[in-house]
Amino acid sequence: MAVIIPVFNERESLPLVVADIPRDRVDEIIVVDNGSTDETARVAKDLPVRLVREDRRGYGSACLAGIAAIEASPPDVVVFLDGDYSDHPEEMPRLLDAIEGGCDLVIGSRVLGSREPGALLPQARFGNALACSLIRLLYGHSYTDLGPFRAVAWDALRRLRMEDRTFGWTVEMQIKALRTALVVAETPVSYRRRVGVSKITGTFSGTIRAGARILWTIARYAVRP
């Protein structure tokens, strides 16, 4: 099993994330530095991870680079985990157990789990609820979250043919999973206030860009054959 962690300026939080990953279930940790301007890359070199650099900015770009790094010797399962320490890496077995139970894709739901006050900002809650409502309306499936903490079987991931290089990555995966009839599930995960300021929901412009991309992705696949 491999863990892919996309990072951009996460020098303070990355060691915390890596330290909490249950190593008895994980064969390799891939950290994808998405053009950080701080010392994230230097910090990563001192950790038990494989460092990959992807200078093309975008959350999806970093995730795609992580996938490309493991294609030569793919694992059975890939876990995607943010590097800001807002998720609880020690809860990873919840996702892995669901995969072992027959699921193709498991989303760690912050909505179903416990949240530290202030961890999920109002604009994030609203955008999340709107996107999930549109998916239910257009695709007939009730997700509760578009959370980044997720596990997917390698064979299923290949079938998804992921493309998005931006903030639309998570919703693209969830929509394509429905379109390809994958077995999908959600499991509750805990969520805390991240280390540092969010590059997305922490700024007005970031919130608008992310929200627009997510809605565009939902609409795009609704009309795509």
C-alpha positions, 0 to 999 in steps of 0.5 A: 500500500502506498500513501501519496501526500501532495504538499505546497509550503507545508514544512511545519505540518509534514513531519507531523503527518508522516509520523502519524501514518501507521507504518505496519499497513504502509509500504511507501510514502510519496511526498509530492512537492508542488513547487513549494517556496519554503523549506518543505523539500528539505524537510521531506528529505529528512523523513522516511518518504520518497520525494517527488517534485511537480512544478506544474501548480495544482492539487490534481497535478501533484496527485497525478505526479504521485501516481506516475511515480508508483506506476512502475511497481504499483501497490494494491491500494493508494491512499491520498492524504493532505500534508496540512495535518488537518486529517488524522493519519492514524485513522487510515485503517478505517479506509483500508479495512473498507477496501479489504471488505470489497470497496473500490473507493472509500472517502473519509467523510469529515461530515460523518466524523468528529470535527474540531471547532473551526476546522471546517470553515463555513464556506467549505461546509457550504460548498461541500454541501452544494457539490454533494447535492448536485451530485445526488441530483445529477448522478443519483448517489448521496455523498456527504463529503469531497474530503481529500483523505481517501483510499482507492484500489489500484485497479480501480484507480487505473479505470478512472483515468484521472485528468484534472490538475486543479481543485476539481481532482476530488470531485472528478474521482467521485463522479468517475467512480459512479460512472464506472460503477465502482463500489464506493463507500464513506467512512467517518474520519476526524478533522482538526484545524490545519497547521498554517493557513489554507491556500484554498478556503483560507482566502476569498480568491482561493475559495472562489477558484476552488468552488468554480472548478468543482462546479464546472467539473460536476457540470462537465461530466453531467453532459459528457458521454 
